[in-house]
Amino acid sequence: MDANKAQRLRDIGYEIGPTCGTCKHGLFAAEDDFGTCRVNEYVHLKHTGSPRKLSIFQHGRCPKFERASWVEEQVHGFKEFLK
């Protein structure tokens, strides 16, 4: 990464925060902001049967966040900004 770019990101307090999109439990189709959580479930009010996987938004997060193994490989020069 360009040194000036990295410094500017530091200057503005840039962070890549923990989100469902970078969590190992999030499951998203390519270029889709909504997906499902592999760990959180709910029982649908109008339907009976087994609990369903919880629908989630890629930029949300919950306390069960665990960073996916691919994240550090994908962010390259932005690794220092991971939170």
C-alpha positions as CSV (number, residue, x, y, z in Angstrom):
1,M,0.0,0.0,0.0
2,D,1.2,3.5,-0.8
3,A,2.7,5.0,2.4
4,N,0.7,8.3,2.0
5,K,-2.5,6.4,1.7
6,A,-1.8,4.3,4.8
7,Q,-0.9,7.4,6.7
8,R,-4.1,9.2,5.6
9,L,-6.1,6.2,6.7
10,R,-4.4,6.3,10.1
11,D,-5.0,10.0,10.4
12,I,-8.7,9.7,9.9
13,G,-9.0,6.8,12.3
14,Y,-10.0,4.3,9.6
15,E,-11.2,0.9,10.9
16,I,-12.5,-2.3,9.4
17,G,-14.9,-3.4,12.1
18,P,-16.3,-6.8,12.9
19,T,-19.5,-7.4,10.9
20,C,-21.6,-10.3,9.8
21,G,-19.9,-10.0,6.4
22,T,-16.5,-10.8,7.9
23,C,-17.8,-13.4,10.4
24,K,-17.3,-17.1,9.9
25,H,-20.9,-17.7,10.8
26,G,-22.3,-15.4,8.0
27,L,-23.4,-17.0,4.7
28,F,-23.9,-14.6,1.8
29,A,-24.3,-15.1,-1.9
30,A,-21.9,-13.1,-4.1
31,E,-22.7,-9.4,-4.0
32,D,-25.7,-9.8,-1.7
33,D,-26.0,-7.7,1.4
34,F,-28.5,-10.1,3.0
35,G,-27.7,-13.7,4.0
36,T,-28.1,-16.1,6.9
37,C,-26.3,-16.8,10.1
38,R,-25.0,-20.3,10.7
39,V,-25.2,-20.0,14.5
40,N,-28.3,-17.9,15.3
41,E,-31.8,-19.3,14.7
42,Y,-35.4,-18.3,15.4
43,V,-38.9,-19.8,15.3
44,H,-41.1,-18.1,12.7
45,L,-44.3,-16.7,14.1
46,K,-46.5,-17.8,11.2
47,H,-45.0,-21.2,10.5
48,T,-44.5,-24.3,12.5
49,G,-41.6,-26.8,12.5
50,S,-37.9,-26.5,12.9
51,P,-36.2,-23.3,13.9
52,R,-34.9,-21.2,10.9
53,K,-31.5,-19.7,10.4
54,L,-31.6,-16.0,11.1
55,S,-31.6,-13.6,8.2
56,I,-28.8,-11.0,8.6
57,F,-27.5,-7.9,7.0
58,Q,-23.8,-8.0,5.9
59,H,-22.9,-4.8,7.8
60,G,-24.6,-5.8,11.1
61,R,-23.0,-7.8,13.9
62,C,-23.7,-9.7,17.1
63,P,-21.7,-10.7,20.2
64,K,-21.0,-14.1,18.7
65,F,-18.7,-12.6,16.0
66,E,-15.7,-14.7,15.0
67,R,-13.5,-13.4,12.2
68,A,-13.6,-15.7,9.1
69,S,-10.2,-17.1,8.2
70,W,-10.3,-15.6,4.7
71,V,-10.5,-12.0,5.9
72,E,-6.8,-11.4,6.6
73,E,-5.9,-12.9,3.3
74,Q,-8.3,-10.6,1.4
75,V,-7.5,-7.3,3.0
76,H,-3.8,-7.3,2.1
77,G,-2.3,-3.9,3.0
78,F,-5.4,-3.0,5.1
79,K,-4.6,-5.6,7.7
80,E,-3.5,-3.1,10.3
81,F,-7.0,-1.5,10.2
82,L,-8.9,-4.7,11.3
83,K,-10.6,-4.3,14.6
